[in-house]
Amino acid sequence: MAKTLQKVLVANRGEIAIRVMRTAREMGMKTVAVYSEADRGALHVRMADEAVFIGPPAASESYLRADKILAAAKATGADCIHPGYGFLSENPSFADACAEAGIVFVGPPASAMRQLGSKTAAREKMAEAGVPIVPGAYATTVAEAIAASEGIGYPIMLKAASGGGGKGMRLVHSADEMASAWERARSEAKKFFGDDTVYLEKAILSPRHVEIQVVGDMHGNVVHVFERDCSIQRRNQKVVEETPSPAASHELIARMGAIAVKGAQAVGYFSAGTFEFLLAPDGNFYFLEMNTRLQVEHPVTELITGLDLVRVMFDVASGKELPFKQEDLVRRGAAIQCRIYAEDPATGYLPSPGTIHELRTPSGPGVRDDSGAYAGCTISSFYDPLVSKLCVWAPTREEAVQRMRRALGEYVVTGIKTNLAFHEALFRHPLFVAGQYDTGFLEREHDAIMKPAEFAADDEEAVAIALAVDKARADRKVKVSSAGAESATNPWVAEHRARLWRS
């Protein structure tokens, strides 16, 4: 029998905490926020019905402290905990601790997380289930790694067994490179994950990174909710995501989806989860890993299907069956997400923490902005510098690209540097516009994307932007930072200012 959930503690911060709270409110649930010293003035704290202080700014002393999270849940009478993504979301011990405390964990079973938490164990489990995996091997020494690589064939990718987010990964082109790459990969894996175990995979050249969203219930029902193309990456971290994938047919996605469902069923999975695949140029695809949580990029799936994946997670956690079958799910149109970060593309994308002076976010038809930022808030150096997730929907990909350009042009942030101008340049790149990209696209096209835009001397809008930048510099009251005027040092603005004064 389904249980009615009354109050949720969201064990996270920022935009994802707010995202979860919004759905909880719609479902009639009370909400509890937790916050560190750095987040006393955060928006997720202001939005919650109750908020509990859990410690110093460092995540290891606050958001990663399962004991403090559980104590907060008990103190406020929360009957369930939603972990969002990151932090404790894929920690099976935390899921077990919730169960022992009589609190519902809004996520997958700990048993599934354990089977899929290690990439090496996940590879073995998925291979047993018939999911195609990249040819690979295990090694404990450099000599073993070289011997295994000779059998697989170079290039080889070294990966941290307990890793993610691009950490502990090294591309190896020959035996001569193995020793140094092996040590660097192991050192990074130990630093970020506390486990220096590394394994080898055949490096698939020029692949697309395509993932399949799955949802399942406790009654054995599992479906896939189509794909997301996450190939626009920088140092193995996603920057732009879209659906449908420009590189995959409906038939291919149906095949990938069926295999993802089979893989989820093999570990008794329920709740929301994502199978990540490499899609090779020849059309073959290979399992990378499964993320046993809600993904950062889940909004684009919601936009094309009309589903609320957080609501689905709550319903599944309460014991309900999925209200739809695979044949009931249809997708409509195209959706794209840009991750707006407080970072400076001109300095190698270094984080740009600080206080936001002014914030004007885009709106209008087909625009969604998931954010925890507001004018006056501080983007902390202690956490990921995400300002917002800007998403658009349109009937076609071409229109979605056009709509994103318009939305980026409306976005204004002052006080910090952002990657808005980078996104604008990307959405002008002819290959991206044509959907012709892979995971190495940003590295190959870096110079073309960062090249200052060509402005006409009589471009009134560009003239206005340049004049606004000059006025801001003269007044020294505000540092302009928007899609078209990142700062006085923005190469796009600097180029136009030079053209303006020459004309």
N, C-alpha and C positions, 0 to 999 in steps of 0.2 A: 504494500500500500504506500502511495506517495505521501511524503511528509511535507507539511507547509513550513517553509523557511520564513522566519520573522525578522531576524536582524543579522546583517553581514558585517564582519570586520574585513576591511580590504587591506591585506598585508603588502602594501606597495605605496607608491607616491606618484606625484605628477599626473600626466595625462591619462595613464591607464587606470589609476585609482579613480579619477573623475569619471572615466568611461564606464567603469563597473558600477559606480554609485548611481549614475543616471538610469541604468537599466533596473537596478535594485529599487530605486524610487518608483519607477513605472510599475513595478510588480508589487508595490505596497510594502516594501521592506524598509526597516530602519537601517541607517548606515553608521559605521564606526571607522574613523581614520586613525592611523598611527603616524607619528612624526618624530623626526630627530630634531636636535637643536638648530640645525641649518634650515629646517622646514617649518619653523614656528609660524611664519606668515604665508605658507604655501596655500594655493587655491584649494587643494584637496582637503586641507584641514578646515578651511572656511565652509566648504560645501557639506561636510558630513554633519549628521545629527549629533554625534559625539566625537571627541578626539582624545587620544591618549599619548602622552609623551613617552618615548621609549629609549632615549639616550643620546650620546654624542653624534656629531655629523658622520663619522666614519660608518659605512654600512655594516662593517663587521661588529660594531658595537650597538647597532640599532636595527636596521631592516633585515639583517641576517641572523638576528638573535631569536631563534624559535621560542625560547623560554619566555622572553619579554612579549612576543606576539600572543602566545597562548595565555599569559597572565592578563593581558589587556582584554582578550576575548572573554575570559571568565569574569573579570571585573565589571564588564559592561553587559554581560548576559547575551553576548552574540552566540547564535546557534550554528553559524557557519562562517567559514573563512574563504575568501577568494584571493588567491595569491597574485593575480595579474600575470605579468611575465617577468623574467629575471628573478633576482633575490631567491626566495624559497620555492618558487613555482615548480621546479623539477627536482625537489629534494624528497625522496621517498620516506626518509626518517621523519620529516616534518608531517607528511601525510599520515604516517602511522601515529605520531604523537597527537594529532587532531582526533583521530579515531579513539585513541585511549582516553582522551579528555571528554569524549562524548560530543565533539564538535564536528560538523560535516565539512569535509575538505572539498571545495568546489573545483574539482579537477579529476584526473585519471587515478586509477588505483595504484598504490605504491608498488604492487607486484609488476605492473607494466612498466613503471618508471625504472625499476631495477633492471628489468630485462633489456631496456633500451638506453639506459643512462650511459653505459660504456659503448663507444663506437665499435670497438672490436666485438663485444658481445652482441651488439645490435646487428652487425654484419652477419654473424653466424646464425642468429635467429631468423633474420630475413632470408638468408640463403636457404635455410631449412623450409621456409614457407613458400619458396619459389619466386621470391622477389629478386630481380637481377641486380647483382652487385658489381662494383668495379673490381677487376682482377687485383689482388693484393696479397700481402704476406705479413707475417709477424717476425720480429727479430729482436734480439737482446744485445747484440754487439754490432759494431760497424762492419766487421767481416761478414756476419750473417746478413746484414742489410745489403751489402754489395752483392753477395751470392744470390740473394732473393731477387734483387733488381735485375741481374743479368738474365734470370729466367723470365721475368715479367716483361722486361724491355723498357729502356729509358724513353722519355723522361718519367721520373718517379715523384710522387708527392708524399712527403713525410707528414704524418698527422698525429696530434696528441690524442691518445685513446679516450681521455676524459674531457676533451676540449670542445671548443666552439668559438664563434665570433672571429675566426681567422687567427686565433692565438695558437702557437705551437705547430705552425704549418711551414714547410719549406719545400720549394721546388728544386729537384736535383736532376741535372742534365747528363751527368756522367759519374763514373766511379771516383774520379778525382775530387769531386765536390762533396762526396758523401760524408767524410769524417767531420768537416766543419758544420755542414748542415745538420747532421745527426746531433751534435753537441748543442747547437743553438736551439733546435726543436725541443730537445729534452729539457734544457734549462728553462725555456719559456713555458713549457708544459708544467714543470715543477712550480714555477713562480705563480702562475695563474690558477692552476687546478690542484696543486698539491700532489700530483701524480706525474712522474716523468716517463710513463709508458708511451712509446711511440710505435706506430705501425706504418706500413708502406701501401700505397695504392698506385696503380698505373695512372699517370696524369693524362686526362682527356683534354686534348687541345681544342681551343676555341669552342667550348661548350656553352649552352644556355643553362641557367640555374632555374629549374621549374619545380615548383612544389605543389603538392595536392593537399587540400584541406579535407580532413575527415571529421565526422562526429559519430559518436555511438552512445548507446544507453546500456543500462545494467541488465537488459533483457536479451542481449546478444545481437541487437540491431545495429548495423554500421553502414553508413553511406559516405560517399565522397561529395564534396561541394566544389568541384571543379578546381582550376589551377590558378596560380599566380606566377608570373615571370619576374624573377628577382635578379636578373643578370647584370643590371647596372650596379656595380659594386666597386668599392674602393678598399684595397687591402683586405679583400674577402668579407667586407661588411656592406650590407645592402644600403643603397641610397635612394633608389626609385623602384617601385614595384607596380606591376599592372596586370590586369586580366581583361580579356583573354590574352594568352601569349601570342605575339605576332608570328611565332615560329612553329606553332603546334596546331594541327588540325583537330576537329571535333573527334574524329576517330582515334587519334593518338591519345588525346586526353581521356577518352573513355577507357582505353587500355590501361593507361597509367592509373586512373582512378580505381579500376577493378583490382589492380595489383595492390594498391595502397589499402583498400578495404580488406583484402586477404591478409595483408601484413598486420593490420590492426586486430583482426579477429584471432590471429595466431598468438597474440599476447593477452587476450581478454580485455582489449582496450575499450574504455568508454570516456565520455566527455569530448572536448575539442582537442585535436592534435594535427600535426602536419608532417607529411612525408616529403623529404627533400630529395630531388633527383638531379643528376647531371644529364642533360639532353645533348647527345653528340651530333655533329653535323650530318652524320649518316642516318639519323632518326632513331638510333638505339638510345636507350636511357638506362641509368644505373642509380641504385639506391645510395644516397649519401648518409642520411641520418633521419631519425624521427624526433621532432620537438614535441615533448609531451606537455603542452601548454597552449595557451592562446598566443598567437603570433602578433608581433608589432603591426604587421601589414594586414591584419584581418579586416579592416574597414572596406578594402576594395571588394572583397568577397561579399560583404553585406550589401554593398551598393548595387552589385549586379544580380543579386538573388532576392533581396528584400528580407533576408533572415537577420535576426539579432543573435549572433553567436554567443554573446554573454547570457542572454535569456535561455538559450538552449542549454548552456552549461549549468545554470541554476536549476532548470527543470530536470535535467539528468541527475544532478546531485540529490534532488528531492525524491528520486525514484521513479519518475515518469518515463514512459516510453517516448521515443521520437514520434512526433505527430505527422511525419512524412516518410515516404519511401523514396528510393532512388529515382523512380520514374516520375515522382511528383516535383522534383527539383528542376527548375529551368533558369537559364541566365538570360539577361537582357542588357544589351549595350556593352559599353566598355568603361573601365574605371582605372584611374592612375593615382598613385600616392607619391608625394615628395616628402622626404624627411628634412625638415627645416632645423638646422643646427646652429648653435652659437659657436661658430668657428670661422676662421679666416682662410679662405682658399688661397690668398696671395702669399701666405706663410706656411704652406704645406698643410693646411687645414688644422692648424693648432686651435685648441679650444679657446673661446673668447668669453669667459665668465664675466659677470657684472650685473648691474642693475638696468632693467629696461625702463627707459624714460617715457617713451610713447609706443603704443602698440595699436595698429589698425589692421585687422584681419579681413581677408576677402569674404564675400558672401555672394548671394545671387543664385540663379538656377544651377543646380547640379554641383554645388560646392559644399564641402564638409571640412572643418578644421578642428581636429582633436588636439587640445592643448591644455597645459596646466599653467600657462603664463598669463600675466596681466601687467598693465602699466604700473611700475613701482616694484614689481617683484624682482628677485635676484636669481639669476641662473648660477647655481652653485658649482664650484670647482670640485666638489666631492662626488658628483654624480654625472651621468651621461648628459651632455649639453644639448639635449633635444628641446627645442622650443615648441614645435608642434608637428603634427602629421597633416599635411595639406592634401586633401583628396578631391578629385572631381569625377563626375559621371556624365556620360553623353551617349547618344544612340550609337555612335561609331567611334573607332579609335581616332580617326582624323579630327572629329569634333572634340573629342576628349583632350587631345593635344592642344587644340586651339583654346579650349576652355581653361586649361592649366596655364597657358601663357597669360591669358587675361587675369586669372586669379593671382598669379605671381606678381603681375604688374600692380595689383591693388594692395599687396602686402607691404606694410610699413612697420619697421622696428627701429627705434632709436636707442642709443646708449651702449649697444653692443654690436659687434660685427656678426654677420650671418652668412650663410651660403646661398642666399636668395639669388644673387647675381649669377652664381654658378649654375643654378637650376634654370634660370632664364636662358643662359647660353646653351645649355644642354638641349633645351626644347626648341632651339633654333638649328641645331646640328642636323644636316640633311639625312645622315645615316640613321640617327635616332628617330627622326620624324618618319622615316621609311620603315622603322622597326627592324633594321638590320644591325644588330649588335649582339655581343656575347659578353662573357664575364671579364674579358680583357679589354673591353671597349674604352673605359675611362683612362686606362693607362696608355693605350695607343693614341687616343685622341686628345690627350691632356692639353697639348699646345694649341690645338685648334679650338678647344672649348674655352681656354683661358685667353685667347686672342681678343683684344678690345673690339667691340662692335663697331661696324661702319655706320656712322651717322651722317645724314645729309646736313649741309650747312643751314638749310632752311627748315629743319625739323623742329617745329615749335615745342613739342613735348620735351625733346632732348634739351633744347635751350632752357626751358623752364627748370628742368632737373639740374642742369649745370649751374644756373643762377641760384637755385635753392642751396646747392652745396656751398657755393661761394659765400652766400649770406650766413649760412650756419658756421662756416669757418670764421668769418669776420666777427660774428656775435659771440662765438665760443660758448653759446648757451646749449647747443645740442649737436650731437654727432649724427648726421643723417645716415640712415642705414635702411635701404629698402631694396626691392627687386631692381629698381633702376638707378638707385643712388646709394650704394653700399657705404661709402665714406669718402672723404676727400682723397683717399689713396686708392679707391676702386679703379682698376685699370680701364673699365668701360667708361666711367665718368671722366677720368683724367683724359682719355683720348678725345672725348667730345669737347671738353673744355678747351683743349688745344685747338681743335678745329674751329670752335666758336670764335676764339680770339684771333685766329688767322683770317676768318671770313669777313 
